[in-house]
Amino acid sequence: MIMVDLEEIKRKTVSVDGYISSMSEPFREKFLERKESYRLNQEAIERLKKGANKYTVVVFSAEWCKDCAKNVP
């Protein structure tokens, strides 16, 4: 099993705004459209809050990745 150094990942992490500003067109425009139209599922939020202090979620994304474009709001 590979151990992940979360502190190193945190040091290398960029903010959502930094990620968006680093994107090239047309990726930035399409990402912003998805970000603006995305609505959080309130029921899911309440369920996730119950265990939020137990987990760390790390999202890897690339502007050219179709799966990221589909699944990362």
C-alpha positions as CSV (number, residue, x, y, z in Angstrom):
1,M,0.0,0.0,0.0
2,I,1.3,3.5,-0.9
3,M,1.1,6.1,1.8
4,V,0.1,9.5,0.8
5,D,1.7,12.6,2.4
6,L,-1.3,14.9,2.8
7,E,0.8,17.8,4.0
8,E,2.8,17.7,0.7
9,I,-0.4,17.6,-1.3
10,K,-1.7,20.6,0.7
11,R,1.5,22.5,-0.1
12,K,1.1,21.8,-3.8
13,T,-2.6,22.6,-3.9
14,V,-3.9,25.6,-5.7
15,S,-7.2,27.4,-4.9
16,V,-10.2,26.9,-7.2
17,D,-9.7,30.5,-8.4
18,G,-6.0,29.8,-9.1
19,Y,-6.9,26.6,-11.0
20,I,-9.5,28.4,-13.1
21,S,-7.3,31.4,-13.8
22,S,-4.5,29.0,-15.0
23,M,-6.9,27.3,-17.6
24,S,-6.7,28.1,-21.2
25,E,-9.7,28.8,-23.4
26,P,-12.2,27.2,-24.2
27,F,-11.7,25.1,-21.0
28,R,-11.9,28.1,-18.6
29,E,-15.2,29.3,-20.1
30,K,-16.8,25.9,-20.0
31,F,-15.6,25.2,-16.5
32,L,-17.0,28.6,-15.3
33,E,-20.4,27.7,-17.0
34,R,-20.5,24.4,-15.1
35,K,-19.4,26.1,-11.8
36,E,-22.1,28.8,-12.1
37,S,-24.9,26.4,-12.9
38,Y,-24.0,23.6,-10.4
39,R,-26.3,23.3,-7.4
40,L,-25.3,21.4,-4.3
41,N,-27.6,18.6,-3.2
42,Q,-28.6,19.7,0.3
43,E,-29.4,16.2,1.5
44,A,-26.0,15.0,0.4
45,I,-24.4,17.9,2.2
46,E,-26.1,17.0,5.5
47,R,-25.0,13.4,5.2
48,L,-21.4,14.3,4.4
49,K,-21.3,16.8,7.3
50,K,-21.8,13.9,9.7
51,G,-18.4,12.3,8.8
52,A,-16.6,15.4,7.5
53,N,-14.0,15.4,10.3
54,K,-13.1,11.8,9.6
55,Y,-12.0,12.2,5.9
56,T,-9.9,14.3,3.6
57,V,-11.1,14.6,0.0
58,V,-8.5,15.3,-2.6
59,V,-9.6,16.1,-6.1
60,F,-7.2,15.8,-9.0
61,S,-8.3,17.6,-12.2
62,A,-6.9,18.6,-15.5
63,E,-8.5,21.0,-17.9
64,W,-8.2,18.7,-20.9
65,C,-9.6,15.6,-19.1
66,K,-13.2,14.8,-20.3
67,D,-14.0,12.9,-17.1
68,C,-12.9,16.0,-15.0
69,A,-15.0,18.2,-17.2
70,K,-18.0,16.0,-16.7
71,N,-17.6,15.3,-12.9
72,V,-15.9,18.4,-11.4
73,P,-18.3,21.2,-11.1
